[in-house]
Amino acid sequence: MLVEIPDPMVILGVVIPVFVGLFSLFVYLKIRQISGSNSKNKADLERLEFYERQLIDMKIKLDAIDIESLSVSHENIRNFTDYEEKLHESGDVPRVNVTRPAHKQPKISRVPNMGFDNVVEVVLELITERPMTSRDIQVTFGRSREHTSRIMKKMHGDGFVERNIKTKPFSYSITEKGRHRIGRNTPEPVEVTPQVI
């Protein structure tokens, strides 16, 4: 059985259009993918902007509610209780026993107001044992961050504390001048001499 091989020009005439068609299909799909992702990104961005506007509106409404609830004073509450009592006395409204939750004020322990000299001594006592950061001093001392920073800056300028700038956040340690200020002078180092036998 003899197989006849077609002419090479006929083979090229069939193969080339197939490859051109595949290449065109590939280019079409890439273009469609790129243009489709742009429209998809635009839709996603529009959706995100819509939700962002909604969240901003809700935040504004919550802030307004908080402000309104804060603006209700004790006088308004007393006026309402008086009005409620008058209604009950007139008999128009039956009395209902409702237990109101007691609002507890949080207990805040405050450090009493001190002069600068007392503050310096308290802070020096805190950092006598080990170096502390400004945050440690703030939490232990119970003052604001700004107040603690001003104190530490002043104490560093006066030479009572040393600032270690190699660490972040800076740590503060007491100097000899600071030890002398609080009456804790360091003992003189003892020299040990080796004994010759």
Buried (B, 14 or more C-beta within 10 A) or exposed (E): EEEEEEEEEEEEEEEEEEEEEEEEEEEEEEEEEEEEEEEEEEEEEEEEEEEEEEEEEEEEEEEEEEEEEEEEEEEEEEEEEEEEEEEEEEEEEEEEEEEEEEEEEEEEEEEEEEEEEEBBBBBBEBBBEEBBBBEBBBEBBEBEEEEBBEBBEBBBEEEBBBBBEEEEEBBBBBBEBBBEBBEEEEEEEEEEEEEEE
